[in-house]
Structures are given as structure tokens and as C-alpha cells.
Amino acid sequence: MALTSSLPYLLSELKRIFKECKVTVLNMFSSFMAGVIKEARKDHKLLPMLQTFDACAYGGLPLEDTEAIWARGQGINLVDLFASTGVGYVTVSGAPINAANGAPTEKLVELAVPKHAPECPHPSLCDPTTGDFITGDVFLEVGADRYISKGRNDDWIKMEISLRCDTRSIENNAFETRGKDLISAAVVIGAARLSPDLFVEAKQTEGHDELQAEVLGRITPFHERRYKHERILDSRLIIVLSNATLPRTAKGSISRKVVERKFKEKRYPRKRT
């Protein structure tokens, strides 16, 4: 086993470890693996190195489809690991299932760890009614005992190194501290990124630059007490929009995933490259 000097680490260090330590399996968070695969598209020395590994394992978040399809098409043996802080490794999967092995069911299911399972964590973390550990992670069932991770069904998102961020607490704090004079809506996004972003709808039509600083000043005490990966301590991580700009569902609630897609270019570029 070879440990890197930092997380994340430079491609030059990965190449050196491969050469000097003779490692046969690469294990990375999916956000980092996506970057390595993108670089392999133009680095003719990196691609054959990835093809040499017995397995290129990733986990924490789903790997982008475009990168996974390209990598497998180049003969890179991608292995998807799903794990949880509470229960450790739970599932391992390789290449997608095909029609010959079983027809897709297209059914969404949630991962729960039975109370009698050895992987089940302390009862204080489990459902008080059933005793089972409800992970909140959702999968698409594509065949018998074959699943594809589809994210979560709650208000938590996983950041760049797969640590969870409590978006609802951040949004509630923004409302609690803003008074009734600044913003009319707020949503936190940032899945697979270094830091979360707070999108707010401004009540006033002018002075949006000043509003960023005002909101930051009010929420800073709360964020100084949060885990590092959950903190918003830079006004550039607060994006101010006009009233009624954020996409909403038919019921009027803000769709976090749609905000992620629609306002991708407005986010402060804190995602490592």
C-alpha cells in the first residue's frame, strides 16, 4: 500500500508511485478519479498506466457517465465501491449489466442496514422504530443484485471528498439571521465540490454586491463552528439572484438538483482541477 503526501495529489506523484512502488490497484474518490480520466484523454503516458492497473476503484459519489463510459471503452477496469462512515464498504460493482445478464427493472430503492447485520452501527444512529440503519442513499435497480448509485433522498449532499454537508441547516440559518429585509429564498448546492455555495433571492432589486457582504456577516458565526467542508466564509460563495429566479417544482419548493445544473457557471470556481 502506498499513501500519498496530500489529498488530493498531483498527477506527477501518482506516476511516481506507480513507477517506484509497483502498485496494482488505484483507489480514489470519484471526484478525483474523474479528473484523472479527463487528463488521460490527452496524456498518452497516463492512459496506458491506468490500463495497467488491475482495478481503478472509486467511491463516495457516482462517477460522471461520460468519464466512466470513455474509460471502460479504453480498457480501464473501473470498480465502483459504495461505503458509508457508519457501516464501511457495502457494495462493489464493475462493468454495467447488459441485457444478456438480466433486464433492467428501473426501480429506485433505498439502502438500509438491518439491525441484526454485523455492519449495523450503534443503535443511537438507527431508526427508533425498526432498529435498522437508514443510510439515505438511493440506487437504481438494474438487475438481480445489481444497482447504480443515484445520490440521496434527503437534504444532505456529499462534497468533494465525500463528506456530507447538512444543506438544510445552512439554509435555515440564512433565514434565521437575515431578518425579513434581505432575502426571500435560499438554497445550498455544491455536490462533489470543495465548498458549498449559497444561492439567495434578493428582495431588493439593487445593491446585490452589498447584499453578499451583508449575508456573509450575518451567517459567519454559524459557519465558523461547522466542519471545514461545510463552511461558507467567502462572499464569493454567496450568489445573489433576483426574486423568483430559482427553479421550483409544481408544489413550489426549490429543486436543488435543477439549481446545480442551471447555475453551474455562476458558482465560484472552488472545485479543484
N, C-alpha and C positions, 0 to 999 in steps of 0.2 A: 504494500500500500504506500502511495506517495501523496503527501499533503502539500498543498500549495502555500506560498508565502502570504497570500492575501485572498480575499473574496470580494469581488471577482478578481481574476488574474489575467495577465496579458497572454495573448496567443504565443508569444515568444517563450514564455515559461511552460506552456503546455507542450510545445515542440521539444523543449529541452528535457522535460520529464519523460516524454515518450522515448527520446533517444537514449537518455542516461539511465533511466530506471526500468526500462523494458516493461512498462505496464501494458496490460492486455485488455482492460476494461476501463472505459471512461464514464464517470458518474458526475452529472451536473444538474443544477436547477434548470428547468426548461427555458427560462428567460435567457440564461447564458448559453444554453445549447443552441437556441435559435440564432444567436449572434455568431456562433462558431460555424453553423451551417451556411449562413449568409456569406461569411468570409470565404468558406470553402468553394463557393461558386466562382470566385476569381483568383483564389490562391491554389496554384497547381501542385504545391507541395503539401498543403493541408489536406486536400481531398484524399489522396492515397493513404495518408496517415489514418484518417477516420475509417477508411475502408479496411484497414488492417486490424482495427480493434475487434476483439471477439464480440463486444457489445458496447454500444454508446447509450448508456442508461440516463434517463432524465425523469424528473418528477416535480411535484409541488403545484404545477399548473399544466393545463393541456398545451402541447406544442402546436404552434400555428400549422394549419393544414398544408399551406403552400410549402413550408420548410420540410415537414415530415414526408410529404409525397415526393419531393425532389430528392431528399436524402435516401429514401428507400429505393428510388429509381436508380441511384448511383451505386447501389450495393452496400450502403451503410446499414449495419444491423442495429436499428433503433429499438430500445426496450423501454417501455413506459412503466414506471414504478409509481404506485399510489401509496402514500403513507400519511399518517396523522401523528401529531405530537402525543396524543393520548394513547394510541394503540400501536404505533410503529408501522412497519410495512404490512400492507393488507392485500394488495393485488399486484400482479406482474403481467404485462401483456406485450406481445411482439407485433408482427405484421397484422393488419386488419383482416377480419374474417371475410371469406368470399362465399359466393352462392353455393359452391360445392360443399362447404362445411356446415351450412345452415342458413336459413333465410332470416334476414333482419326482422326483429319484432317491432322496432321503433317505439319501444315503451320506456318512459322515464321512470327510474327507480332511485330510491334514496338509500345510502349506506348506513346501516345500523349494526352495532356490535352487540350480540346477545349478552345478557348479564352473566350467563354461565360460561362464556368463552374466556380462555386464559388471557386474551388480549384486552378484555374489558377493563377500563381504568377504575379508579376509586369511585364508590357509589355517589360521592358528592358531585361528581361530574355527569352523572347519569340521569335519565328520566325518572322522576319520583314515582310515577305510576307503574311503569313496566320494569324499571331497573336496567333497561338497555341504554347503551351509549349512542346517542343520535349525533352523527357527525355533521349533518347539514350538507354533505356532498352529494351531488346528483349525477347519475350516469344514464346513458342511453344503452339499453339492452339490445345488442346486435346479433345475438345468438345464444346458444346454450352456454352459460357461464362465461360469456364474452361481453364486455362493457366498455364504453367510451366515456371518459370524464366530460361532464358538461357544466362544471362550475358548482355553484352553491345555490341554495334556495332560501337564504336568509340575507341579512343586511351586512354581512361581513365580506370583505374582499381579500384576496391573497396578493401580497406585494411581491417585489422583485425576487426576494429570497424565500418566498412562500410563507412568510409570517403573516398572520391575519390582522386586519385593520377593522376596527369597530366603527363603520361609517355612520351608523345611526347616532351614536353618542356624540360624534363630532358635529353632525347636523343639528342635533338638539341643543348643543352648547352654543352654536352660532345663533340660534333663535333666542335662547335664553339671555344672551349677553347683548344682543343687538338693540334691545328696546323695540319699539314699534315704528322707529323713524328711518331705518336704513334699508332693510331687505324684505322681500315678500316671499321668497322661496330659496331653498338651498339644497344642494346635493353634492355628495363626495364621490369621486371616481379615482381611478389610478391602479387598476389591476395590473400586476406584473411590472409595476414601476417602482422607482426608488422612494418616491414620496407621494402622498395623496394630494389631490387638487380639490379645492372647494369652489364650486360654481354657485354664484348667488345672483338672484334677480334684484335689481335696484328699484326702489320705489321712486326715486327722483330720476329725472331724465338727463341731468347734467352732473358733472363732478365725479365721474366714475373713478378717476385716478385717486382722488382723495378718499373715496369710499373704501378702496383696497386697504389703505393705511388705517382707516378707522376700524374696519372689521378686524384687521390683524391685531390692533391694540387691545381690542376687547376680548379676543379669544386666546391671546398669548398665555395668560396664567394657566389656563386649562391645558394647553398643549405642552407647556414646559414640564408637566407631570406625566405625560404619556410616554409610551415606548418610542424610541427614536424613529422607527419606521412609520409611526402613525402621526408624527408631528407636522404641523403647518406653522412654520416660524419665518416664512418669507412671503412678502406681499405678492410676489410673482406666482405663488401657488394659489392665489385667490383670483378667480376670473369673474369679472362683473359683466352681467348681461342685462339687456333691457327687460322690463316687466313682461311676463307671459312668453318668454323666448324658449325656455326649457321644454323639451318634448314630454307630453303627458299621455297617459293611457286613457281609454274611454271612461274610466272611473275618476279621472282627474289626478291620479298620482304620477309622480315623475318617474320615468323609466331610466334607471341607472345605466343599463347596457346601451340604450339608444344614445344617451348623452356621451358615453365613451366613444361611440362611433362617429356621431355627428360633429363633435367638437374636438376631434383628435388633434387638429392643427392649432388649436387655441391654447393648448396646455404648455406650460413652461417646460422646456426640454430637459428634464432631470433624469430621463431614462438613459442608462449608460449605453455607449456604443462600442 
